[in-house]
Amino acid sequence: MTTTINIILRIIFWLTIVFIVVAFYALIFGQSSTYEFADWKLSRQFYDTIMQGLPIAILLTLTGTIKRANDKLKNITIIFTTITGSIFSFFMMASMLFSVGFLTITNDTLLYRHKANSATVIMTQVIGEGALGADGNRVVKLEPFLKFWNKTSIIDTTRINKSDWIFVNKKTDMNNDE
C-alpha cells in the first residue's frame, strides 16, 4: 500500500516539476518564440492554465520534497519556503493580470495563400500589449507546425515570388481566425 502511495506521490511530484518548467519557459521565452499557437483561444486557455496552475503546482512539489528521512526542522523549512513561494507566485501572476498583461497576436488580413501548400499563408497581424492596447501590425508567413502551432517569420511582401502565391487580401474575423 505505501509503495503505491509513494509511486503516486512521485508521479505527482514529477508532473508538477514538468508543469513548472513548461510554465517558466512559456512565460520567459514563449512570448518571443518564432512558434505561436495557431488558435488564439487555445493560446488563451494555455496561458490561463499556467497563471492559475503555477501556485498550485508549486504547492504540489511538497509531495516530493517532504520526507520522513528529513528531520522536522528541515521539513518545516521546506513547507514554509514552498508555501511562501506559492503565495509569492500567486501575487506575481495576479499583478501581471492587472498591470500589463500578455502579448496578444491576432490575425487581421489574409494577404496571400501559397499555391503548392494552401495551409501556408501570409497574414497581417495586430500585436496587442495587454492593458497597453495595440502596439502595431506585422506581416508574417505562417507555416503550420504540429497542428496546434504556426512557425512565423516576418516577411516583406515586395520580395516574395508572386508566381508562388495567390493574392487573397481578405479580412479575417478576429474572433474566428482562418
C-alpha positions in Angstrom: 0.0 0.0 0.0 2.7 2.5 0.9 4.6 1.6 -2.2 1.6 2.5 -4.3 1.2 5.8 -2.4 4.9 6.6 -2.9 4.6 5.9 -6.6 1.6 8.2 -6.9 3.4 10.9 -4.9 6.5 10.7 -7.1 4.3 10.9 -10.3 2.6 14.0 -8.9 5.9 15.5 -8.0 7.5 15.0 -11.4 4.4 16.1 -13.3 4.4 19.3 -11.2 8.1 19.8 -12.0 7.4 19.4 -15.7 4.4 21.8 -15.4 6.6 24.4 -13.6 9.4 24.1 -16.2 6.9 24.5 -19.1 5.3 27.4 -17.3 8.6 29.3 -16.8 9.6 28.6 -20.4 6.3 29.8 -21.8 6.4 33.0 -19.6 10.0 33.8 -20.2 10.8 32.6 -23.8 7.4 31.6 -25.3 6.3 35.2 -25.9 9.2 35.8 -28.2 9.4 32.5 -29.9 9.0 32.1 -33.7 6.4 29.4 -32.9 2.9 30.6 -31.9 -0.4 29.0 -31.2 -2.5 28.6 -34.4 -5.7 29.3 -32.5 -5.8 32.3 -30.2 -8.4 30.5 -28.0 -6.0 27.7 -27.3 -3.3 30.2 -26.5 -5.5 31.9 -24.0 -6.5 28.6 -22.4 -2.8 27.6 -22.2 -1.8 30.9 -20.5 -4.8 30.9 -18.2 -3.9 27.3 -17.1 -0.4 28.4 -16.4 -1.5 31.5 -14.5 -3.9 29.6 -12.3 -1.9 26.4 -12.0 1.6 27.7 -11.2 0.9 28.4 -7.5 -0.9 25.1 -7.1 2.0 23.3 -8.9 4.5 24.8 -6.5 2.4 23.6 -3.6 2.2 20.1 -5.1 6.0 19.9 -5.1 5.7 19.2 -1.4 4.7 15.6 -2.4 8.4 15.0 -3.3 10.2 17.3 -1.0 8.8 16.3 2.4 10.4 13.1 3.5 10.3 11.0 6.7 14.1 10.8 6.5 14.3 14.6 6.9 14.3 16.0 10.5 11.3 18.0 11.5 13.1 21.4 11.2 14.1 20.6 7.6 10.5 19.5 6.6 9.1 22.7 8.3 11.6 24.8 6.4 10.6 23.1 3.1 6.9 23.6 3.9 7.4 27.3 4.8 9.5 28.0 1.8 7.2 26.2 -0.6 4.1 27.9 0.7 5.8 31.3 0.7 6.9 30.6 -2.9 3.4 29.6 -3.9 1.9 32.7 -2.3 4.6 34.9 -4.0 3.9 33.3 -7.4 0.1 33.8 -6.9 0.6 37.5 -6.3 3.1 37.9 -9.1 0.6 36.2 -11.5 -2.2 38.4 -10.2 -0.1 41.6 -10.6 0.7 40.6 -14.2 -3.0 40.2 -14.9 -3.8 43.7 -13.5 -0.8 45.6 -14.8 0.3 45.0 -18.3 -0.9 41.5 -19.3 0.4 39.4 -22.1 1.3 40.0 -25.6 -1.5 39.0 -27.9 -1.2 38.5 -31.6 -4.3 38.3 -33.7 -4.6 37.6 -37.4 -6.1 40.6 -39.2 -5.9 40.2 -43.0 -5.1 37.1 -45.1 -2.8 38.6 -47.8 -1.5 35.5 -49.7 -2.0 31.8 -49.8 0.8 29.6 -51.1 -0.1 27.8 -54.4 1.6 24.5 -53.5 0.7 24.4 -49.9 -2.6 26.2 -49.1 -2.0 25.9 -45.4 1.0 28.3 -45.7 -0.2 31.9 -45.7 1.0 35.4 -45.4 -1.1 37.4 -42.9 -1.0 40.9 -41.4 -1.3 40.6 -37.6 -2.3 43.0 -34.9 0.0 43.0 -31.9 -1.5 43.8 -28.6 0.4 44.6 -25.4 -2.2 43.6 -22.9 -3.6 46.5 -21.0 -1.5 48.9 -23.0 -3.6 48.3 -26.1 -2.4 47.7 -29.7 1.3 48.0 -30.4 1.2 47.8 -34.1 1.0 45.4 -37.1 3.3 43.0 -38.7 3.3 40.9 -41.9 4.3 37.3 -41.4 4.4 34.0 -43.2 2.6 31.3 -41.2 3.5 27.7 -41.7 1.6 25.0 -39.8 3.6 23.1 -37.2 2.3 20.0 -35.4 -1.4 21.1 -35.9 -1.6 23.4 -32.9 1.2 25.9 -33.8 2.4 28.0 -36.6 6.0 28.8 -37.4 6.1 32.5 -38.0 8.6 34.6 -40.0 8.5 38.3 -40.7 8.2 38.7 -44.4 8.5 41.6 -46.9 5.7 41.0 -49.5 7.6 43.1 -52.1 10.4 40.5 -52.1 8.3 37.3 -52.5 8.0 35.4 -55.7 4.4 36.4 -56.6 4.1 33.4 -59.0 4.2 31.1 -56.0 1.4 32.9 -54.2 -2.3 33.6 -54.7 -3.3 37.1 -53.7 -6.3 37.0 -51.4 -6.5 40.2 -49.4 -9.3 39.1 -47.2 -10.0 40.5 -43.7 -10.3 37.7 -41.1 -12.9 37.5 -38.4 -10.6 38.4 -35.4 -12.7 36.1 -33.2 -12.6 33.2 -35.6 -9.2 33.2 -37.5 -8.7 31.4 -40.7 
